[in-house]
């Protein structure tokens, strides 16, 4: 097994982890995909093709990260939800991940968000409404980033196939 094959395998695994990281916030996401594409362009042995794949893949990575931030931020701002509530939700999600396997991250995030909003608004109906809006906004941002991360990963797979054939 030569070094280009090892680099391609390691980059493939890192790209898979990156795609999963767009959904599971504890894992590195789009940033890891970008680093993997760069590593493959430098050490993958594909030459100019590697750089083309890197450039196209990075367009998808940057678009995904931007779309996630813009979509989520805009919706949170529309509903007047402060960043503090989202941070409390994230912390509770990380704690929940260790308490409830598999679903604790999502349950903890939702519970932390609701409690933070309840503390802020002092009304359960308002807290539920704003928390639901924040969950939808976060999900929409994650979905956009996930889709574009999949396109970046697909770009790498196509580049890998082309490099193998030529």
Secondary structure, 3 states (H helix, E strand, C coil): CCHHHHHHHHHHHHHHHHHHHCCCCCCCCHHHHHHHHHHHHHHCCCCHHHHHHHHHHHHHHHHHHHHHHHHHHHHHHHCCCCHHHHHHHHHHHHHHHHHCCCCHHHHHHHHHHHHHHHHHHCCHHHHHHHHHHHHHHHHHHHHHHHHHHHHHHHHHHHHHHHHHHC
